């Protein structure tokens, strides 16, 4: 059987396990290095990745980048005293999807543990890249889950056609829903706007040494040779 050339690393002749990013980085999917992770690549991918497999109301898809900003906003509303570094971790909670894509929950439940291992490995690399510990405190993980489920309820009922009772059964109806929804932007952003706002929030939360070197409002640069 002839092997598809796209699956072979031309340098080694072995199966290719890396993806080339627009920054010029080559990210090894099986053994990701924090040094090969760039915030602009993450923002580029997440801003063009649709939540709910694109089955949402609005002129534009509701992107994973906008979802990340929403979840961080909800988490901050739930626990206003959360330090910036942990809010940054929450903002990045779906960062691995810039490589792996956004699988809806039923599909995630159907795939084997290999996907979860890849996702966890990538998330750890992302956390280390931006000065965070690879293993987050339990309360941060729990806050992220609560905020993520609350965001799913809001998105599901406002954008994805779920009735309130159905969404409550699937995601749980968050307590103090009106307060959590206040200030939550659910009108889908244009991908360029989603990227800009994601990078803006990243810059507000990340230590200065990790700020992007490019203008968050600018276009994606040409690939590095």
Legacy VTK file of the C-alpha trace (Angstrom):
# vtk DataFile Version 3.0
C-alpha trace
ASCII
DATASET POLYDATA
POINTS 225 float
0.000 0.000 0.000
1.366 3.428 -0.966
1.736 5.775 2.006
0.209 9.228 1.720
3.171 11.658 1.415
1.363 14.149 3.696
1.697 11.702 6.585
5.477 11.291 6.214
8.162 13.577 7.635
10.327 14.388 4.585
13.411 14.860 6.782
13.294 11.484 8.530
10.984 9.369 6.400
9.053 8.434 9.539
5.356 9.159 10.172
4.791 12.897 10.563
3.469 13.807 14.008
3.918 17.570 13.841
1.858 20.433 12.496
3.360 23.541 10.976
1.972 26.781 12.384
1.749 30.177 10.717
4.402 31.412 13.138
6.762 28.891 11.545
6.752 26.606 14.586
6.445 22.858 14.125
4.433 21.509 17.022
4.974 17.834 17.818
1.510 16.528 18.640
2.705 13.496 20.600
5.413 15.255 22.588
4.590 18.984 22.481
7.277 21.351 23.659
6.272 24.610 25.370
8.940 26.284 23.232
6.907 25.525 20.093
3.724 27.146 21.383
2.929 30.742 20.398
-0.059 32.716 21.607
-0.716 34.111 18.136
-1.021 30.571 16.738
-3.481 29.686 19.486
-5.549 32.821 18.868
-5.516 32.255 15.104
-6.780 28.695 15.443
-9.386 29.273 18.150
-10.838 32.351 16.446
-11.637 30.265 13.353
-12.914 27.209 15.213
-16.690 26.955 15.651
-18.379 25.862 18.847
-21.364 23.486 18.574
-20.089 22.315 15.153
-21.307 25.628 13.757
-24.948 24.950 14.700
-25.547 28.390 16.217
-27.570 31.470 15.339
-25.813 34.551 14.038
-23.921 35.852 11.043
-20.668 34.273 12.244
-19.861 31.006 14.022
-19.505 31.306 17.770
-15.782 30.663 18.034
-13.811 28.803 20.669
-11.832 32.030 21.178
-15.031 33.876 22.124
-16.062 30.944 24.319
-12.712 31.148 26.139
-13.248 34.859 26.846
-16.794 34.088 28.017
-15.696 31.302 30.383
-12.991 33.501 31.918
-15.566 36.290 32.383
-18.029 33.908 34.053
-15.311 32.472 36.304
-14.337 35.983 37.374
-17.965 36.732 38.185
-18.252 33.534 40.212
-15.056 34.235 42.155
-13.937 37.833 41.788
-10.883 37.294 43.997
-9.323 34.818 41.542
-5.722 35.975 40.867
-4.754 36.911 37.325
-2.492 33.899 36.814
-5.369 31.497 37.456
-7.726 33.530 35.293
-5.123 33.169 32.548
-5.224 29.391 33.016
-9.019 29.530 32.697
-8.788 31.633 29.526
-6.524 28.954 28.059
-8.689 26.008 29.133
-9.546 25.048 25.542
-6.212 26.053 24.010
-5.382 22.473 22.858
-8.282 22.757 20.427
-6.212 25.048 18.205
-4.518 21.814 17.171
-7.045 19.082 17.986
-10.262 20.848 17.004
-13.425 21.225 19.063
-15.201 17.907 19.555
-18.744 18.133 20.873
-19.277 16.300 24.180
-21.076 13.221 22.752
-18.205 12.604 20.331
-15.594 13.102 23.053
-17.364 10.452 25.102
-17.191 8.040 22.166
-13.474 8.348 21.375
-10.814 6.421 23.260
-8.437 7.669 25.929
-5.737 8.531 23.378
-7.523 11.783 22.552
-7.762 12.758 26.219
-4.056 12.025 26.695
-3.155 14.224 23.709
-5.403 16.995 25.021
-3.911 16.840 28.528
-0.353 16.796 27.180
-0.994 19.842 25.007
-2.701 21.738 27.824
0.228 21.061 30.126
2.636 22.382 27.482
0.467 25.502 27.050
0.410 26.156 30.799
4.190 25.782 31.081
4.724 28.034 28.055
2.948 30.902 29.785
4.549 30.561 33.197
1.868 28.442 34.885
2.290 25.103 36.647
1.546 22.037 34.553
-0.816 20.776 37.259
-3.381 23.357 38.355
-4.771 23.571 41.895
-7.967 21.577 42.319
-10.038 24.659 43.094
-8.930 26.258 39.809
-9.893 23.126 37.887
-13.260 23.028 39.651
-13.910 26.728 39.008
-13.050 26.224 35.333
-15.517 23.338 35.059
-18.281 25.320 36.747
-17.703 28.337 34.512
-17.462 26.156 31.409
-20.798 24.476 32.169
-22.429 27.827 32.888
-21.116 29.172 29.580
-22.433 26.063 27.810
-25.874 26.705 29.333
-25.822 30.327 28.153
-24.582 29.424 24.680
-26.951 26.490 24.381
-30.077 28.487 25.276
-29.136 31.748 23.540
-27.374 30.455 20.431
-27.706 26.708 19.854
-31.456 26.156 20.019
-31.700 24.332 23.369
-34.813 24.776 25.476
-34.089 25.875 29.039
-35.184 22.568 30.577
-33.123 20.499 28.129
-30.057 22.675 28.748
-30.608 22.343 32.499
-30.584 18.537 32.224
-27.438 18.497 30.080
-25.343 21.297 31.578
-27.060 22.236 34.815
-28.719 25.611 35.287
-26.148 27.880 36.931
-27.088 29.600 40.144
-27.499 33.369 39.950
-27.902 33.112 36.179
-28.823 36.772 35.692
-25.629 37.962 37.403
-23.454 35.546 35.411
-25.060 36.602 32.136
-24.520 40.312 32.848
-21.690 41.557 30.674
-21.439 38.234 28.822
-21.190 38.908 25.093
-23.032 36.197 23.195
-23.466 37.839 19.794
-20.909 35.930 17.680
-17.844 37.955 16.776
-16.184 38.071 13.369
-13.079 35.810 13.485
-10.753 38.836 13.334
-12.584 40.419 16.250
-12.539 37.150 18.193
-8.789 36.892 17.720
-8.254 40.518 18.719
-10.325 40.229 21.893
-8.776 36.917 22.892
-5.277 38.384 22.530
-6.326 41.552 24.353
-7.572 39.557 27.321
-4.447 37.415 27.248
-2.289 40.560 27.374
-4.280 41.846 30.366
-3.737 38.630 32.317
-0.304 37.364 31.273
3.001 38.534 32.767
4.700 41.090 30.476
7.381 38.611 29.374
4.681 36.495 27.722
2.899 39.278 25.843
2.636 38.791 22.072
5.204 40.696 20.063
2.711 41.413 17.280
-0.192 43.855 17.354
-3.219 41.851 18.613
-5.386 43.760 16.125
-3.093 42.978 13.203
-3.213 40.309 10.564
-1.561 36.946 10.913
2.025 37.266 9.652
3.414 35.394 6.715
4.909 32.023 7.652
8.542 32.090 8.722
10.868 30.422 6.226
LINES 1 226
225 0 1 2 3 4 5 6 7 8 9 10 11 12 13 14 15 16 17 18 19 20 21 22 23 24 25 26 27 28 29 30 31 32 33 34 35 36 37 38 39 40 41 42 43 44 45 46 47 48 49 50 51 52 53 54 55 56 57 58 59 60 61 62 63 64 65 66 67 68 69 70 71 72 73 74 75 76 77 78 79 80 81 82 83 84 85 86 87 88 89 90 91 92 93 94 95 96 97 98 99 100 101 102 103 104 105 106 107 108 109 110 111 112 113 114 115 116 117 118 119 120 121 122 123 124 125 126 127 128 129 130 131 132 133 134 135 136 137 138 139 140 141 142 143 144 145 146 147 148 149 150 151 152 153 154 155 156 157 158 159 160 161 162 163 164 165 166 167 168 169 170 171 172 173 174 175 176 177 178 179 180 181 182 183 184 185 186 187 188 189 190 191 192 193 194 195 196 197 198 199 200 201 202 203 204 205 206 207 208 209 210 211 212 213 214 215 216 217 218 219 220 221 222 223 224
